[in-house]
Amino acid sequence: MKLITHNMLTSKCLKGVVTGYPLAINATNIKVTEVDFNPEFISRIIPKLDWEVLWRAADSIGHSDGLPQTIEPKFEENSDFLKKAHKVLLEVEIEEGNLVCPESGRRFPISKGIPNMLLTEAEVQ
Amino acid sequence: MERNKNIERKCKRFSARLKSSKGVSCVEYPCPNIVLCNVGQATGFTKEDVYKLVEDLKTVNIQKFIAEKGESHSFLVFEDTNSAAEFYHTSNGKAKVRNGTTIFMNYVQSVPNDEITCTDGIPKGLSILPDFISHDEEQKYINLFDWTTEANLKNRQVKHYGYEFRYGSNDVDLNSPLPESIPDECNMLWERLKTFGFDIETPDQLTVNKYCPGQGIPSHVDRHSPFSDTILSLSLGSDVVMDWRHHSNKYVPVVVPSRSMLVMQNEARYDWQHGIQPRTWDPVIDIRKSSDGQTERVITGDTKPRDTRISLTFRKTREGPCQCQFKTLCDRGTVEGELSDDLASHLEELHVHQVYEQIAGHFSTTRHKRWPRVDEFLHSVSPGAVLLDLGAGNGKNILNRNDILQIAGERSSGLLLECAGHTQSIPGAQCVRLDLLHTPLRDECADAIICIAVIHHLSSAARRRQAVSTISRLLRPGGRALITVWAKDQSKSNYLAQNKENHDTNLVTMVGGLNLPVHENRTQFRHSDLLVPWKLRKVEDKKPLKTSDTFLRYYHVFEEGELVQLCEMPHLEIESSFYEEGNWCVVCKKR
């Protein structure tokens, strides 16, 4: 699971959960693979993300090195920043571990890089 | 003399063996019970063989033949000791069965009990009027309704008059009567019922079922609200045993003879389920008085072969919620025959989710090509966009683009593994296991969503609406979605095979007593809610299919305009709607 995906996942569907965001990450296996850098894509996608959530997620798995906590104006012109963002967004992947609902503590397993967000009938709103 | 000694020796040996391995106690003195030591169910010995053995013995009277499953011995119960003794003397060590085996026998103290006694009384409100019609009249009705032109008798055949019985909702559409109403030849039945004291409203809906031996109907209750309080069933051609079950666990097997009229009212109509086992034979049901004077129905070990049976079920349609006093099976709470959410979700678990898990590998090999309009929509997504593919399957619609984020959401773990393999090398692609109705994604996170061939697997209108409402929630204002579903009308697609007729008559029991028709693949759809078979076949494996290789997927196929109507939501604007290759498609935009 890429951190860009984590940025959009929520456990709000759980019964009794109000926001369910952001999900905490318990990673047991993290993989970093090189992915083609597309600066245009990175600069277009950043405004659609919750940057603070991304930074914390990266920090919680030990990959926030050199990553600014807030986005500077004109970030799209800073190619060093875009490369760092590219790395956390697309290259760092949680292969095995859990996502944890911040309110209920419900764990969503990540296996082979795929988070399993299925809920049982009894768990949904 | 020498020969008799020989037989005696053999019988003694059998007797010892039966005692030690089966616990059967043979006796030396004559009595009415005989064990046949070396023929039984396991050796292929049948009741017909027994008849052959005694056909020349006029004074021998057999009451019962008991052949337990898997055993190579069997039992005969005679009328009296004399009868048994005569058979013993003429046949022991002499009589042969078809394959030439000589039968050896011994007297036996007792025989196993192969009977099941049912002490529950016949359902209140159930009347069976035997000989309701004469043999001549029976033949007249058979001629009227028999479909000799139908070549394929594989499935139970069905025909409707007055109104078409809709199997998905198990009701009728009062707004669309069929051109053929109940044939006039049936009018005499209502008159005759009066002479039996049944003054009923004249039925206006008739379902004719033809059951070949081996076919049956799952246990069900006729829907309450769409039909009035009397349901009639006229039987032609064969007797049959109908099983009646009450939710209090009462069970009553009832013989429904041919030429009888069955009248279902009151408890029998509203509070009991009835069904027919898919068998080529029926047990003989004996009605006896128990020691305390109660009537008992005994399912004997004896059987009777079935013939082809035609049943005419007459109902009177009605409007409004049912007014009966039997709540357990009543449908008055369900809106317009709509499935409750629990029932719908159970149905989808069995006939969508579990099926896709089982067929994932094979299914994936049949799904490569992207449909042209889907491709067009995907290519129109601008760089930097977040694209959700909800119900992504094997990921065939994930583009090899590095300028968008593509989230492939899929419920089936099998398909998702295929999808992960396919999308591995695509930079901005991510697989997530999720359920469309409970999508774990933030509001307004997507610039574009595709939901291809997914919503037709949801089994209630409320759930289909919830799916579209989820898509609306996930779209950013200005974001667009493409939704496609299977169309009921396949006449403009290449789905239909030529010269193939649809029977759609092989009913299957679903959850909660709901029946759905099984579709004949590659034929036009006749129902909106149905099960579509998926036949699992390995490419390298040309062996004939077993039934266990066929899986039934639930579909709700869409009428023209139905998808557009479903997408009419406050925040959605429909940009275009079209038909492509058997699918209804809508492109809509979040306002």
Interface residues (C-beta under 8 A of the other chain):
Chain A: M1 K2 I4 T5 M8 L9 T10 S11 K12 C13 Y21 V35 D36 N38 E40 F41 S43 R44 I45 K48 L90 F108 K112 G113 I114 P115 N116 M117 L118 L119 E121 V124
Chain B: D342 S345 P383 G384 V386 N402 D403 I404 L405 I407 R411 S413 L416 L417 A420 P427 G428 Q430 C431 V432 R433 L434 D435 H438 T439 P440 L441 R442 C445
